[in-house]
Amino acid sequence: MEKNIVELDVREDIKNKLEPFHKIMTAVAGLKKDDVFILNAPFKPVPLYPIMKGKGFEYEAEEIESKHWKITFTKRGVQQ
């Protein structure tokens, strides 16, 4: 079975003072075990980590450049 990869860039939203939480939750809602969600953000989104962990995701964060973080979330738990 092929894994699904969803990528979302919220840097422009945050630059325009828009809250991206709903957009992020919508993007991950249908993901299943071993699916991947890649988030591009202007900072390391530490408050998001426990929320995603509660949804069964593990994560890796990588600073690409100043004001560009790439966080790769992989669904490990069962779909909720």
N, CA and C atoms as a LAMMPS dump frame, in Angstrom:
ITEM: TIMESTEP
0
ITEM: NUMBER OF ATOMS
240
ITEM: BOX BOUNDS ff ff ff
-5.0000000000000000e+02 5.0000000000000000e+02
-5.0000000000000000e+02 5.0000000000000000e+02
-5.0000000000000000e+02 5.0000000000000000e+02
ITEM: ATOMS id mol type element x y z
1 1 1 N 0.845 -1.194 0
2 1 2 C 0 0 0
3 1 3 C 0.884 1.249 0
4 2 1 N 0.563 2.176 -0.854
5 2 2 C 1.349 3.392 -0.992
6 2 3 C 0.959 4.405 0.081
7 3 1 N 1.981 5.061 0.655
8 3 2 C 1.678 6.069 1.669
9 3 3 C 1.291 7.379 1.001
10 4 1 N 0.443 8.092 1.672
11 4 2 C -0.044 9.381 1.206
12 4 3 C 0.86 10.467 1.789
13 5 1 N 1.242 11.453 0.978
14 5 2 C 2.06 12.575 1.453
15 5 3 C 1.298 13.867 1.179
16 6 1 N 1.088 14.635 2.242
17 6 2 C 0.395 15.916 2.145
18 6 3 C 1.374 16.989 2.6
19 7 1 N 1.509 18.046 1.796
20 7 2 C 2.407 19.141 2.165
21 7 3 C 1.621 20.44 2.245
22 8 1 N 1.938 21.225 3.272
23 8 2 C 1.248 22.492 3.497
24 8 3 C 2.278 23.552 3.883
25 9 1 N 2.191 24.712 3.28
26 9 2 C 3.078 25.829 3.594
27 9 3 C 2.237 26.931 4.231
28 10 1 N 2.5 27.227 5.503
29 10 2 C 1.713 28.249 6.218
30 10 3 C 2.511 29.536 6.442
31 11 1 N 3.66 29.659 5.813
32 11 2 C 4.484 30.858 6.026
33 11 3 C 3.772 32.132 5.596
34 12 1 N 3.092 32.092 4.466
35 12 2 C 2.37 33.275 3.98
36 12 3 C 1.188 33.609 4.896
37 13 1 N 0.486 32.575 5.363
38 13 2 C -0.635 32.799 6.3
39 13 3 C -0.148 33.53 7.544
40 14 1 N 0.932 33.029 8.125
41 14 2 C 1.444 33.634 9.361
42 14 3 C 1.969 35.047 9.092
43 15 1 N 2.614 35.237 7.961
44 15 2 C 3.087 36.575 7.584
45 15 3 C 1.908 37.553 7.51
46 16 1 N 0.754 37.06 7.044
47 16 2 C -0.441 37.894 6.93
48 16 3 C -1.32 37.859 8.182
49 17 1 N -0.748 37.336 9.273
50 17 2 C -1.413 37.278 10.58
51 17 3 C -2.687 36.432 10.572
52 18 1 N -2.688 35.367 9.76
53 18 2 C -3.803 34.425 9.722
54 18 3 C -3.416 33.188 10.528
55 19 1 N -4.335 32.691 11.322
56 19 2 C -4.091 31.515 12.156
57 19 3 C -4.243 30.258 11.296
58 20 1 N -3.185 29.454 11.149
59 20 2 C -3.253 28.284 10.266
60 20 3 C -3.706 26.979 10.933
61 21 1 N -4.069 27.015 12.209
62 21 2 C -4.377 25.771 12.923
63 21 3 C -5.483 24.958 12.248
64 22 1 N -6.566 25.596 11.878
65 22 2 C -7.679 24.883 11.243
66 22 3 C -7.238 24.264 9.911
67 23 1 N -6.457 24.997 9.147
68 23 2 C -5.949 24.503 7.865
69 23 3 C -5.07 23.26 8.077
70 24 1 N -4.244 23.288 9.127
71 24 2 C -3.38 22.148 9.447
72 24 3 C -4.219 20.941 9.856
73 25 1 N -5.191 21.156 10.738
74 25 2 C -6.028 20.045 11.208
75 25 3 C -6.852 19.443 10.062
76 26 1 N -7.293 20.282 9.145
77 26 2 C -8.027 19.787 7.976
78 26 3 C -7.113 18.928 7.102
79 27 1 N -5.869 19.372 6.939
80 27 2 C -4.918 18.647 6.093
81 27 3 C -4.584 17.266 6.649
82 28 1 N -4.543 17.117 7.971
83 28 2 C -4.153 15.828 8.563
84 28 3 C -5.341 14.933 8.888
85 29 1 N -6.538 15.452 8.771
86 29 2 C -7.733 14.718 9.198
87 29 3 C -7.885 13.34 8.56
88 30 1 N -7.582 13.204 7.288
89 30 2 C -7.794 11.933 6.603
90 30 3 C -6.575 11.029 6.533
91 31 1 N -5.485 11.429 7.183
92 31 2 C -4.267 10.63 7.076
93 31 3 C -4.346 9.351 7.899
94 32 1 N -3.763 8.3 7.355
95 32 2 C -3.778 6.982 7.986
96 32 3 C -2.357 6.568 8.352
97 33 1 N -2.222 5.429 8.975
98 33 2 C -0.932 4.922 9.424
99 33 3 C 0.091 4.969 8.288
100 34 1 N 1.271 5.466 8.614
101 34 2 C 2.425 5.621 7.717
102 34 3 C 2.289 6.762 6.705
103 35 1 N 1.167 7.488 6.693
104 35 2 C 1.051 8.669 5.845
105 35 3 C 1.949 9.773 6.409
106 36 1 N 2.311 10.71 5.545
107 36 2 C 3.242 11.771 5.923
108 36 3 C 2.598 13.135 5.683
109 37 1 N 2.794 14.025 6.657
110 37 2 C 2.354 15.415 6.537
111 37 3 C 3.587 16.292 6.678
112 38 1 N 3.861 17.108 5.672
113 38 2 C 5.011 18.016 5.702
114 38 3 C 4.492 19.437 5.874
115 39 1 N 4.946 20.081 6.932
116 39 2 C 4.529 21.443 7.244
117 39 3 C 5.712 22.381 7.056
118 40 1 N 5.523 23.426 6.266
119 40 2 C 6.52 24.481 6.106
120 40 3 C 6.03 25.686 6.898
121 41 1 N 6.856 26.12 7.845
122 41 2 C 6.456 27.206 8.743
123 41 3 C 7.623 28.167 8.939
124 42 1 N 7.345 29.403 9.391
125 42 2 C 8.416 30.374 9.584
126 42 3 C 9.169 30.192 10.903
127 43 1 N 8.698 29.274 11.743
128 43 2 C 9.347 29.007 13.027
129 43 3 C 9.054 27.556 13.417
130 44 1 N 9.76 27.08 14.401
131 44 2 C 9.552 25.721 14.904
132 44 3 C 8.245 25.715 15.707
133 45 1 N 7.215 25.014 15.242
134 45 2 C 5.886 25.092 15.871
135 45 3 C 5.735 24.161 17.089
136 46 1 N 6.507 24.435 18.119
137 46 2 C 6.546 23.584 19.311
138 46 3 C 5.159 23.341 19.922
139 47 1 N 4.255 24.329 20.015
140 47 2 C 2.937 24.067 20.602
141 47 3 C 2.112 23.037 19.809
142 48 1 N 2.437 22.845 18.543
143 48 2 C 1.71 21.889 17.713
144 48 3 C 2.122 20.436 18.007
145 49 1 N 3.325 20.238 18.516
146 49 2 C 3.852 18.891 18.71
147 49 3 C 2.99 17.99 19.607
148 50 1 N 2.577 18.436 20.796
149 50 2 C 1.751 17.535 21.618
150 50 3 C 0.381 17.251 20.996
151 51 1 N -0.153 18.188 20.251
152 51 2 C -1.441 17.976 19.578
153 51 3 C -1.287 16.882 18.517
154 52 1 N -0.229 16.98 17.732
155 52 2 C 0.015 15.988 16.688
156 52 3 C 0.373 14.627 17.29
157 53 1 N 1.118 14.641 18.376
158 53 2 C 1.453 13.38 19.052
159 53 3 C 0.181 12.69 19.521
160 54 1 N -0.759 13.463 20.034
161 54 2 C -2.04 12.919 20.475
162 54 3 C -2.857 12.329 19.335
163 55 1 N -2.55 12.742 18.115
164 55 2 C -3.235 12.206 16.94
165 55 3 C -2.447 11.053 16.315
166 56 1 N -1.362 10.645 16.988
167 56 2 C -0.593 9.486 16.533
168 56 3 C 0.58 9.796 15.624
169 57 1 N 1.046 11.046 15.614
170 57 2 C 2.149 11.425 14.729
171 57 3 C 3.475 11.524 15.479
172 58 1 N 4.545 11.108 14.797
173 58 2 C 5.911 11.402 15.217
174 58 3 C 6.385 12.527 14.31
175 59 1 N 7.435 13.23 14.706
176 59 2 C 7.864 14.358 13.872
177 59 3 C 9.376 14.52 13.871
178 60 1 N 9.85 15.171 12.821
179 60 2 C 11.234 15.613 12.693
180 60 3 C 11.185 17.049 12.2
181 61 1 N 11.96 17.923 12.837
182 61 2 C 11.997 19.331 12.437
183 61 3 C 13.367 19.66 11.863
184 62 1 N 13.36 20.42 10.786
185 62 2 C 14.611 20.798 10.121
186 62 3 C 14.529 22.275 9.754
187 63 1 N 15.544 23.026 10.162
188 63 2 C 15.59 24.438 9.78
189 63 3 C 16.237 24.532 8.405
190 64 1 N 15.469 24.932 7.412
191 64 2 C 15.948 25.04 6.039
192 64 3 C 16.789 26.301 5.875
193 65 1 N 16.248 27.402 6.379
194 65 2 C 16.934 28.693 6.374
195 65 3 C 16.228 29.575 7.391
196 66 1 N 16.71 30.788 7.541
197 66 2 C 16.064 31.709 8.461
198 66 3 C 14.588 31.867 8.072
199 67 1 N 13.712 31.681 9.027
200 67 2 C 12.257 31.805 8.84
201 67 3 C 11.678 30.745 7.904
202 68 1 N 12.324 29.585 7.84
203 68 2 C 11.752 28.462 7.088
204 68 3 C 12.124 27.149 7.78
205 69 1 N 11.125 26.589 8.448
206 69 2 C 11.25 25.281 9.085
207 69 3 C 10.41 24.291 8.311
208 70 1 N 10.953 23.099 8.143
209 70 2 C 10.223 22.003 7.501
210 70 3 C 10.053 20.918 8.564
211 71 1 N 8.8 20.645 8.905
212 71 2 C 8.5 19.647 9.913
213 71 3 C 7.786 18.491 9.22
214 72 1 N 8.353 17.314 9.355
215 72 2 C 7.792 16.121 8.735
216 72 3 C 7.127 15.287 9.815
217 73 1 N 5.813 15.158 9.714
218 73 2 C 5.031 14.356 10.655
219 73 3 C 4.683 13.032 9.973
220 74 1 N 4.911 11.937 10.672
221 74 2 C 4.568 10.618 10.141
222 74 3 C 3.562 9.966 11.074
223 75 1 N 2.455 9.532 10.511
224 75 2 C 1.391 8.913 11.307
225 75 3 C 1.839 7.516 11.727
226 76 1 N 1.922 7.298 13.023
227 76 2 C 2.354 6.006 13.553
228 76 3 C 1.219 5.287 14.276
229 77 1 N 0.349 6.06 14.892
230 77 2 C -0.762 5.463 15.633
231 77 3 C -1.889 5.063 14.707
232 78 1 N -2.906 4.478 15.295
233 78 2 C -4.077 4.106 14.511
234 78 3 C -4.894 5.355 14.217
235 79 1 N -5.644 5.308 13.16
236 79 2 C -6.472 6.455 12.784
237 79 3 C -7.535 6.679 13.848
238 80 1 N -7.721 7.937 14.233
239 80 2 C -8.712 8.273 15.267
240 80 3 C -9.954 8.871 14.649
